[in-house]
Amino acid sequence: MRLEIDGVDTVIRVIGEGPAVLALHGAATIEGHEWARALASRFRIYLPFHPGFGESGPAPHICGMQDLIVHNLRLIAALGLDRPHLVGHSMGGWMAAELAAVAGERFARLVLNAPAGLNPPDHRGVDLTKVAPQDLPQYLAHRTEVAARYFPGGSLAPPPEQFIAARERESQALSNIRKSHGVGHPNLRRWLSRIPNETLILWGDRDRVALASQAELWAREIPKARVHIVPGVGHFAMQEDPSCITTIGDFLDG
């Protein structure tokens, strides 16, 4: 689907039948949306590309996460979604948490998959901006070969020139989001108690980007949260272990 949301050309991939799920991707679209096929028999999943990411158009006016919150609230209104479930991975988890803190009544259940945003000093993961491009797969997945599939030369990767162009474009879009407060608002932790939704916090125990030790910090602040730690997987937990997708589906089913 293609919609104009507040002047931004927004592309949304849609798959499946059933209760609606809005799924928010992270700070890049490297791993794609193939994971959603495993839920397509149970849910109708809406997979928007954030402004400036993937197939969506640029949005140079964006200067912080709050612009993305307004964008997504307008998006669900344009899609006519009535209390969809909300799922977010990494930066998309931070986005989903802020959405639920501001407008949790607009959503059903909430899944935060290795969310960014809190930045606790005692639980810092690796800064991917300081990692050489060829080394990124070993930080994104515990089993490096899983992440390597999405990088140049991998079985699921686009041609190298397309891959590089996409990363440059998405890096600029991410820079716009980080303009106000970096990766995470300094008061996000204070806001989490406003989230009214039943919440699943899912994390791979070998995540090197966002440490799983953060999970209890999130759960302590969100009133109706539960934690599910997945052994032996990293930041790309759903790509490394398909049982993660089953766990998410079962949770959303209630």
Salt bridges, closest charged atoms under 4 A:
ASP6 OD2 - ARG74 NH1 2.74
ASP9 OD1 - ARG2 NE 2.82
GLU17 OE2 - ARG44 NH1 3.30
GLU31 OE2 - HIS89 ND1 3.68
GLU34 OE1 - ARG37 NE 2.78
GLU55 OE2 - ARG13 NH2 2.42
GLU145 OE2 - ARG143 NH1 3.91
GLU170 OE1 - ARG167 NH2 2.85
GLU198 OE1 - ARG226 NH2 3.57
ASP205 OD1 - ARG206 NE 3.98
ASP207 OD2 - HIS235 ND1 2.75
GLU221 OE2 - ARG189 NE 3.37
GLU240 OE1 - ARG143 NE 3.89
ASP250 OD1 - ARG42 NH2 2.84
ASP253 OD2 - ARG42 NH2 2.57
